């Protein structure tokens, strides 16, 4: 859910469309099906746009470049995406938390 989703919502608004129905966006379960989610409320972390996180300074641009084994066409190899993206998201969270902690320390001083 990144820049392309924002652009699509802008397109829908310009076209006068007020509703966009999507598949469930929770973490997928058996067979990577969106209908076999482990949570009703959580977002599937694979849908997080790491480019937006990098734009906010929570990752270096070089950290979010997908390796060659991540395909850009055809069927998605979810196992490969999980193996690559989850550590990237953890690093982004670490960047975010360190920034938040620095901001908290600045406010307390």
Secondary structure, 3 states (H helix, E strand, C coil): CCHHHHHHHHHHHHCCCCCCCCCCCCCCCHHHCCCCCCCCCCCCHHHCCHHHHHHCCCCCHHHHCCCCCCCCCCCCCHHHHHHHHHHHHHHHHHHHHHHHHHHHHHHHC
